[in-house]
Amino acid sequence: MEEFLKVGVISSTHGVRGEVKVFPTTDDVKRFKKLKTVYMDFAGERMLLEITGVKFFKQFAILKFKGIDNIDDVEIYKGCDLYVERKDAVPLKEDEYYIADLIGMEVFTEDGKLFGTLKDVLETGANDVYIVDTEEHKEVLIPAIKECILEVDVKGQKMVVHLLEGLL
């Protein structure tokens, strides 16, 4: 399981005082209010940043980091991913999973045959859709609904699915 979970991407600067506009990759943009620190991947290294200010604009979070006080200091961070440690992640409800834990999972049909590997998750609003890479059918889109997803074993990296008529 991943130790760090992605919560956003720095999309641009905001103003001249070193603030950044962050596109959230988390379900609740307001969660940034509760965060004291985030990790940023920059030039192959993971940097710990202390959050000193949070506000919101449209779907974005506007963050201010300690020690970054002008636009020139923050310009180079555009496009960088922001992460939190798993212990700081939003707790999950029953039958909810972190996307990072699902990616790479082996997907089996209900009769026990290996179907493919979960490659990505599309967040559609109504329900997520799992993109599964298969040898026989290339990419197959499987809705993340109870009728299709029979079992998810995060520790074992295994998912069991029922393929509804018309999915292939």
N, C-alpha and C positions, 0 to 999 in steps of 0.2 A: 504494500500500500504506500501511496505517496505521503511523504512527510509534510510537504508544502502543497497548498491548494490555491489555485489562481483565483483572485478576486477582481481583477481589473487590468486595463491596459491604459497607459498614459497616451492620450490622443493628441494633446496639444498643450501649449502654455495658456495661462489665463492671467491677463494683466501683466504688470511689470515687476511685481513684488515676489516672484518666484513660485507662484501657485501653478498647479497643473490641473488640466481637465482630464478626468479618468472615466473611461467607458467601463461600466461594471460588468463583470462576468459572473455575478452572483445574483440570486433571485431577488434580494432586497437591498437596494442601493443605500437605504438608511443605515445599514449595518456599519458603514464607515464611521458613523458617529460614535460607535462603541469601541473602535479600534484605536489603540495607542501607538502601535508600530505596524509596519509592513516591510516585506522584503522585496527588493527590486533586482531583477536580472539585468546587468549592464556589463557589456564587454566580457562575457563569460564568467562573471563573478556575481555573487548574490550579496547585495548590500542591505543592511538593516537601516530603515528610515523611521524617525520618530515623527508622528503626525501631531502638528500643533494647531491645525485649524481645518474644519470641514464645513462646507456649505454645498448647496445643490443648485443646479441650473439645468432645466429640462430633464433629460434622462441621465445626466452626468453628475458625478461627484467632483467638487472642486477641493483639492487637497493642498495644504501648506505643510512643508517639511521643515524641521528644525535645521538651521544652518544654511538653508537655501533661500536667499533673500532677494534675488533679482532674476530677471528673465534670462540673462546670459548663463547663469548657473544651471538652469533647468532645461534650456533649449535642447541640449544633447540627449535628454532622456525620453524624447518623443518616441512612441512605439514600444517602450519597455513594459514588460509584464510585471504586475504586482501580485505578491503572494502573502498568505498568512500560514502560520504553523497550524497543523491539524488540531492542536489543542485549543486554538483560538477560532476555529471554524464554527459556523452556526450549527447547532445540534439538529440532527435529522429526525424526522418523524418516521413512523413505521412505513416500510416499503419505499423509502427515499434513499438515494445513493448519491455520493459525490461522483461527478462525471469522470474525474481523474481515476477513480477506482474501477470504473467500468471499461475504460479504453484498454484494449488488448485482451479482454476476457474471451475465452473460448465459448462458442455458442453451440449447443447441442439441440437436436430435435427431441421431442418427447419420447421417441423410440430409442434414444441413446446414441444416435449417429452424430458424428461431428459435422456441423453445418458450416461453420466459419469462425471468423474472429471479429469482435466488435471493434470497429474502426473509429466511429465518431457518434456524437449525439446531436440531433437537431432539436432545438427548443422551439416549438411551434405555437405555444400559447395554450392550446387545448390539451395536448399531451406531448411528451417527448417522442421522438422517433429515433430508433437505433439503426445505424448504418452498419451492416454486417458484410464483410468481404468474404465471398465464397468462391471456390474453384469452379463449380458448375454453373452458377448463375451470376457471376461477377458481384456487383453490389446489390444487396437486398435491403429494402427499408421495412422495418418492423415497428409498428406502433407500440409504445410502452404502456400497454393496457393489460389488465388482469387476464383477459381472454387469450392474450398472446404470450405474456411473460409468466411462465409457470414457476420458475425458481431462479433466485440470484444468490450465488455463494461468493461473496467478495473475497474472503480469505482463500478459497480454493480457485478463484478466478474462473468460475464456471457459471454459465447461464443456460437454462433449459427453456425452450420456446415451443409454442404451438403455432404452426403456420396456417393462418386462416386462408380459406379459398380465395384465390386472386392475388396473393402476395408474390407469387413467383411468376 
